[in-house]
Amino acid sequence: MNLELTPGQAEAIAFMLRGCLPELSHEIADTDNAAYRSELVARRAELVEVQGVLGRLLNTQTFSPKS
């Protein structure tokens, strides 16, 4: 899947991930339901991966900005 973002959009998503991922970690720690915890852990892993991709792209500016 491909997603085109302007640099500003990519920065906004990266900013939100920086703020939300620590909260997600707290939610995982506070969750008693094992199935829900497992789902949150998987979701956090996906979001950490997205955060890494955005970070690399924003640092190198190698992506094609959307007009």
Phi, psi and omega per residue, in radians:
M1 nan 2.435 3.089
N2 -2.037 2.530 3.130
L3 -2.378 2.171 3.107
E4 -1.695 2.271 3.130
L5 -2.309 2.582 2.953
T6 -1.299 2.808 3.069
P7 -0.972 -0.673 3.121
G8 -1.119 -0.698 3.111
Q9 -1.148 -0.741 3.124
A10 -1.102 -0.725 3.112
E11 -1.131 -0.677 3.127
A12 -1.118 -0.744 3.121
I13 -1.158 -0.749 3.115
A14 -1.064 -0.709 3.111
F15 -1.077 -0.794 3.139
M16 -1.119 -0.712 3.126
L17 -1.111 -0.718 3.114
R18 -1.033 -0.634 -3.134
G19 -1.406 -0.608 -3.019
C20 -1.518 -0.553 -3.076
L21 -1.090 -0.719 3.078
P22 -1.088 -0.647 3.097
E23 -1.141 -0.661 3.108
L24 -1.115 -0.677 3.091
S25 -1.085 -0.691 3.093
H26 -1.147 -0.706 3.109
E27 -1.083 -0.722 3.111
I28 -1.068 -0.788 -3.116
A29 -1.135 -0.567 -3.076
D30 -1.578 -0.043 -3.075
T31 -1.538 2.213 3.115
D32 -1.530 -0.437 -3.091
N33 -1.342 1.985 -3.060
A34 -1.101 -0.688 -3.129
A35 -1.155 -0.747 3.129
Y36 -1.159 -0.702 3.108
R37 -1.057 -0.771 3.119
S38 -1.062 -0.735 3.102
E39 -1.093 -0.752 3.127
L40 -1.149 -0.676 3.115
V41 -1.099 -0.746 3.120
A42 -1.145 -0.728 3.128
R43 -1.119 -0.724 3.121
R44 -1.086 -0.711 3.129
A45 -1.069 -0.739 3.105
E46 -1.107 -0.764 -3.122
L47 -1.192 -0.606 3.069
V48 -1.120 -0.669 3.098
E49 -1.128 -0.772 3.097
V50 -1.068 -0.745 3.118
Q51 -1.037 -0.724 3.113
G52 -1.125 -0.756 3.123
V53 -1.096 -0.823 3.126
L54 -1.067 -0.735 3.132
G55 -1.055 -0.779 3.121
R56 -1.120 -0.750 -3.135
L57 -1.160 -0.735 -3.130
L58 -1.201 -0.592 -3.137
N59 -1.284 -0.525 -3.084
T60 -1.816 -0.297 -3.104
Q61 0.917 0.686 -3.129
T62 -1.605 -0.063 -3.111
F63 -1.490 2.815 -3.135
S64 -1.537 1.846 -3.132
P65 -1.122 2.482 3.078
K66 -1.289 2.436 -3.128
S67 -1.299 nan nan
